[in-house]
Amino acid sequence: CDGGDLMKKINMQRGLLFSEDQVVDWFVQICLGLKHIHDRKILHRDIKAQNIFLTSGGRKAKLGDFGIARMLNNTMEMARTCVGTPYYLSPEICENRPYNNKTDIW
């Protein structure tokens, strides 16, 4: 995605707001991307603006950086490894409790 990452796009705005339509459009695309990987029993475990990549026009958002993703054997399995970016960790990861795909939503 040659539009860079979402954090870069946010920083380039320098205090200007994105349109509500644009934010909703990105949000829906990110949610659909998460549904797609969760349906395949994959935990991303590092959802953040730096890992959302935009196409050159900035209209399409795609999940990226699956470096610490984990594939589960079934939908009931829980992960236990403490991984991710500190400011974005879910409470269950911070508390060293088992977690599932819901932690990606945090």
Helices and strands as residue ranges (DSSP letters): H 6-13, H 20-39, E 42-43, G 49-51, E 52-54, E 61-63, E 70-71, G 86-88, H 91-94, G 101-104
